[in-house]
Structure formats: structure tokens, C-alpha cells
Amino acid sequence: MVEGIIYRYRTGIPWRDLPREQFGPWQTGRRHRRFAGDGTWDQVLTALLAQADAAGLVDWSVSVDSTINRAHQHAGVHHAVDGRGRPLAVIVAPGQGHDGKMLPDLLDEIRVPRLGPGRPRTRPDKILGDKAYSSRATRTLLRSRGIDAVIPEPCDQRANRQRRGARGGRPVSYDHDTYKGRDVVERSFVHLKQWLGLATCYDKLAIVYRAAAVLAAAITWLRHIGDTL
């Protein structure tokens, strides 16, 4: 059943065209819809993240970005990935949703439980984002959570700050060497869009589409965890 769901998204074919001899009846899609609604795929990813973090595999220098997908209704996929490009959180939003405004929701999705006692980890060490994430509100949010902002300042914001003089606040600084690692999130989208059913959204419901992205993230972590065994 799981292989049937993966096959459908990798190829982008309609559910009714699933090869019955290999994957059983096409109603597998209904099972995926149920798993999307009851949070099964999220539970799988959360369990894998807990194992990975306990093994010291999670790099908490987190990069964030979004990508536009061809879709019927929802077209924006927002990713938070660890320092090696492996997904920690996925949300789906309208394509016109601004990256900076979606960041609080994306951060709220990062929740990695401990295998032993202790509260789940929800705070990255750093957030690496492009200029779309540069705003006073974003920097204030990250500062309040004790997260280092590795985000460059756009030219128009810099000019406006300088024009305001002392009222414009301090110049923005960030670690340029650390920022070079932000491309891992771009590469994560490349891997995600190898699934044609994700590169083009054929699903009517955003919750179902997101669940497939979460399943893809779980497979990514399975591979990395397996490599350490």
C-alpha cells in the first residue's frame, strides 16, 4: 500500500491507473487521504526525527525557503530543512503567501521529541533565509526565541534604515560563511520535485498534497538513519 502511494506521486498518474497487480486496488488513495487526515504520516516523520536527533544526526542550523508548484488551488510549499538539507517541517500555502509572513507557522511545525525524558526540541540554533525573510518583525521574532538570524538585508531596507539615521536602528549583520550553506534548502526542493505528483499538484485538498511531501521527507530520513546502522 505504501509503495503504491509512493508510485503514484513519483509518476503523477491518476489513482485509478495504479497497476493493480503490484499495488492492489486503486482505493489505496483513500487510505492515503485517511492517513493525511489523522496525522499518520506526521507521526511517522516525528518518530524518525526523534531517532535521528537522539543519534546526533540533526544539524540544527536550519534553512528555510519556499517553492512554487503548478497546482489547481495551493501552490506554495514551505520547507525548513536541517544543515544537510533534510526536511524538519513542511507546510503548504497559497503561492502568493509571503515567505516572511509564513515563517512563524513554519517554525511552529518544528517539533522533535526526545526518546528519553525532556520536552521536544522546537528551537533551531540558527535560521538561514534569503532576503525575502528580512524584516524587523522576523528578526524580532527570532531574537525573542534565542535563534540566530542568518539573513541578508535587501538594498531598499538598508537605504531606508540609513535615511532614518539613528531612528533606523543598527546595521544588520550576519555570518556570511554560514549563509553559504543555505543552498541545502534549494537542493531539497530539487529532490522533492523528482516526484512528479508533487512537482505538479493534482490533489484537490492541500492536506493530502502536504501529506505526500511529509511522506517524501520520512523516506529521506529513513535513508540517512539507515546509513548509520
N, C-alpha and C positions, 0 to 999 in steps of 0.2 A: 504493500500500500504506500509506504513512504517512497519507495523507488518510483512508483507511478506518479506521485505528486512532483517529485524532482524532475522526472522525464517530461512531464507536461510543461513545466516552467523553463526547462533548458531548451525545449524545441519550440515552445509557443503555440502548440497545436490546441484545438478545442478539446475539452474533456471527453467528449463523445468519440474522439478519434484515438484515444489511448488504445494501444494494442492489447486486446483482452487476454490473449494467450500468455502474455508476460505479466500484466499488472491487474488482471481481474476486471470487473465491471467498471464502466465509466463513472458510476456513482462515487468513486473514490473522491471526486471533487467535493461531494457533500461532507465527507469525513474531514477534508481539509478545512472546509468552512466551519465545521463544528470545533475543530482544534483552534482555529483562529479566534472564535468567539469565547471559548472557555479558557484561553490562555495557555494551552498545552505547549505550543512551540516556544512561548516566552519562558515557561518553566524549564524546558529542555536547555535553552540557551543560558538561563540563570544558573542551572546546575553545572554546566560546563565552565562558565566563568568562575564559579566558586572553586572548582577543581584547579583551574589554571592559575588563579590568584594564590591559592594555597601552595602551589608548586613554584611560585615566583615567576610565572611566565608573563604576567600582565605588566606592560610598560605604561605607567600612569602619566606619561607626557601625552596628553590626548589631543588629537587633531579633529577639527570639526569642519564640515562643509556640506553643501547640498548639490544635487544634480537634477536637471530637468529631464523627465522621461516623456515620451509620446504617450498620451493617455486619453481616455474618454472624459474623466472627471478630475482625478487627482494626479498631479504631475511632478510634485517635488518630493524627493527622497533626501532626508537629512541624516547624515551619519556622524557618529562620534566613534573614532577608532583609537586603539592604543598606539604606542610609539612604533609598532611594527605593522600597522595597518589592519588590525583585526577588529571587527566591529564590537563595540560595547553597548551601543544603543542605536535604534533606528526609529524614525518617525516619518509619517507621510503627511504632506500638507499641500495645499494649493500651490501651483507653480509660481504664483505671484507673491507668495509669502516671503517676506524679507528675512534673510539669514539671521540678522541680529535679533529680530523680534522672536524668532523661533528658538534661539539659543536657550532661554530658561526652560522651555519644555524639553529640549533635548537633554540638558543637564539633569533634569528631574528623572529621566529614564535610566540614568546610570545608577545601578544598584547591584553590587556584587556581594553576596552573603559570605560569611565566614564558615568554614567547615566545622570549626570549633566554636567556643563561646565568643561573644562580641557582636557588635552591631554591624550590619552590612556597610561596606565602603561605598560612599557616594561622591567623594571629593577627589578629583584628579589633582596631581601635583601642579600641572600646567595645562593651559588651553592654548593650542596653536590655531589661529584662524587668519584668513586673509582680510583685506581691508573692508570687506562687507560687514565684518563684525566690529569694526572700530566705531565706538560711540562712548560717550561719557556714561550712559546707563549700563552698558556692558562692562566697562572697566570697574564701575562701582559695584556691580553685582559680583564679579569675580573677586574683587578685593574683600568684599564682605564675607565671602566663603573661604578666604585664605588660599585662593588659586592664583598662581602667577599668570598674567596675561602676556602671551607672546603674539602680539597683533600689531602690525604696522599702521601708521596713521596716514590717511589719504591726504593729498596735497590741498584739497579745499578745506579740510578740517584744520590742517596746520596753518593755512593762511588766515582762516577766521580766528584761530586762537591767537596768532601773532598780532592781528589787527586789534584785538581786545586788550592787548597789553597785559598788565598784572591780573586783570579780571579773567583772562583767558585760561589761567591755570598753568601748571608746569608742562614743559615739553614731554611728549610721550617717548619712553624708552622701552626697548625690548631686546632680547638676546638674538642677535642676527644669526649666530651659528645654530642655535636651537631651531629657529624658524625654517632653516633649510630642510628640516625633517618633516615639514608639513605636507610634502608631496605624497606621503603614505596614504592620505585620505583620497587623493586623486586616483591612486592605483587601486584602492579598494573599490571605487566605482567601476573601474575597468573590469575587475573580476566579477562584480555584481551583474554587469550588463552582458556578460557571457551567457547568462540565462535570458533567452530571447523573450520569455514571458514577463521578465522584469524590465528589460530594455524598452519594451512597449507594453503598457498596461492594458490588458484585455479584461481585467476583473471589473465588475460593476461596483464592488464595495472596497473602500480603502482598507478596511480591516483585514480583508482576505489578501489583498495585494501586499500589505505590510507583513502579514504572517509568512508569506513566501520569502521575503527579504530576511526575516528573522531565521527561517529555516536555513537559508544560504549562509547566514552568519554562524549558525550552530555547526554546519558542516566544516566551515573554515576552522573553527576552534577544535573540532574533533581531529582534524588533520594535524594541527600543531601539538595537541596533547598526546596524540598517538606517536608522534616523532620522538617524544621524550621518554616513552615507556621502553 
